[in-house]
Amino acid sequence: MSIESTTRDVLNTLQPGDRIEVVHQVKVGLKIWHTRTTGTVEHVRRRRHGLHFRRHYDDKVFSDEVKLRLDDGSLTTVSIDEFSELHKLPSPVGA
């Protein structure tokens, strides 16, 4: 099973309150960093956007996004792509 299909399976089952870890790439120019973001799911959505250059006006381009509440209480949004890995984590004790 590929990383992409496993990530899609996990993404499709996420619910608010689930604790997850996202392993993803941050790319700037030719540099690539691998990073981990861990938090509690606030919501998951598929968002339509127009980030692609010179596409037909009626092309439908979507991104999957997960909004997370981090352990320090701050919020962040992670866009999920074919290089992202999603892992469900056990809920913390006492939650």
N, C-alpha and C positions, 0 to 999 in steps of 0.2 A: 504494500500500500504506500503510495507516495505521500510526501509531506503535505502537498496541496489538498489531496482528498481527505486526509486526516484532519487538517485545519478546517476544511469546509464542514466536516461532520461535527466537530466540536462547536464551530460557530453557529450552526443550525440549532444546537440544543441549549445555547446560553440563555439564561434567565437573569433578571435583575437580582442581585444578591450573591450570585456565583462568584467564587474567588478564582482568578485565573492568572497565568503568567504568559506573556507574549514575548517570544524571542523574535526580534526583527532586525532589519538592516537600516542604517542611516547612511545615506549616500550624499556626499558633497563633492562635486567634480569627479575626480578619479579616486577619491578616498572612500572607503567603506568601513563603517564600524558596526559590530554586532552588539546589540544591547538587549537587556531584559527589563520588562515593565511588569510589575506585579500589583494587582489591585482587585477591587470588588466592582463587578459590572453594574453600572447605572442603567445603561440601555445599549441596544445594538440596533443599527439602522443601515439600510442600503440607500445611498445618496446619489442622486443624479447630478452630474456636473458637466462642464464643458472645458476640461483641462487640456484637450488635445487640439493641436494646431491644424487648421485647414481640413476639418471634417465637414461632412454634409450637415446642414442645419438640423436635420431630423434624426441624425445618429443618436442613439441612446447609449451613454457612457455612464457606468455606475461604479461606485466604490463602497466597500463594506467598512463600516466604522464601529468601533467599540469605545464607549465612554466609560472610563474607569475612575473610581475614587481610590486614590493612593492611601497608603498607611498613614501619611501625615495629614490627611483630610483634604488635600488638594485634588482637583479634577484634571484629567487629561484625556485626550481623544487619540486613539491609535487607528490608523488606516491599515486594513488587512490586505496584503497582496499575496502573490504566489510564493514569495520567499518567507512569509511569516509562519511561525509555529505557535499554535495555541495549546496550552495545557491547563486543564482544570485542576485546581488544588483543593485539598480538604479545607472545610471551613475552620477558622480558628476556634479553639476551645473557649466556651463561654459566649459565643456569638449568637 
